[in-house]
Amino acid sequence: MVYNDTVYTLKTGSDCDPFIGDQFVRERKCNSLLNGAPVNTVKDQPVDNLSYGGKVGLSSPHRQVTFSCLDIADHAGTVGNGALI
């Protein structure tokens, strides 16, 4: 599994600081985590996940406003069609 979560905040010197961030997850061949358990009544499907997203927002000492988006790519024939395990 590969995981990355990065956030950069621009310090403006005021009470409001804008920020931007990204996330990335890649998970493959982790079938041993399932220990032979069926998922959706199917056994021995491979694990193959690719998830990525981004966020932007404003942060202050008392509040934070964030807009974000996440995408999980489809992978036919895998656990949950590409689900993150």
N, C-alpha and C positions, 0 to 999 in steps of 0.2 A: 504494500500500500504506500502511495505517495500522497502527502497532504501538505498544502500550503495555505496560509492565511496571512495576508499582508494588509496593513493599513498605514497610510501616510496622512499626517495632520499638518496643515499649514498654520503655524503660529502667527496670528495677525497682531498680537499685542492688545487686542480688545477682548471683550467677553465672549465673542462668537468666533470659533475657529472652524473652517471648512475641512472636510476630510474625504478621502477616496480610498477604496480598498478592493481587494479581489480574493477569491477563494478557488482552490483547485484540488480535486480528489481523483486519484486513479487507483482502482483496486482490481486485481486480476488473480486468478488461480488460487483463491483462498477456500477451496472446497473443504479442506480439513476443518474449518470453523463450523461447518454444518454438521460434521460428525455423522454423515449418512442420513440425516433427517430429511424427509421429503418437504419440499416447498411447493405449495399449491398442488399437492398430491403427486408431484413428479420428483423422482430421485436422480441424483448424479448429474444435475445440470451444472455447467461451469459458471463461475462468478466473473463478471466482466462489467465494470462500472466506470463511467467518466462523468464527473460532475464539475461544473464551473459556474462562477457567478461574480457579481460585482456590487459595490455599494458606494453611495455618495451621501453626504449629509453635513449638518452643522452641529457643533457641540458647544455648550456653554456650561458654566459651573453647576447649573441647576436642571438643565434639560438637554436632550439630544434628539434630533430629528434625522431619521435615516430612510433613504429610498434604496431598495435592493432588488436584485433579480437573481434567480438560480435556475440552471438548466441541468437536467439529467438526461444524457443521450440514450436513445433506445439501442439495445443490442439483442436482436432476435435470437431465440434459442438459449438464452442464459437465465439465471435465477432472476425472477421478477422482471424479465425483459430489460435488464441492466440496472436493477435495484442496488442500492448501497447496503452492504451487509455489515 
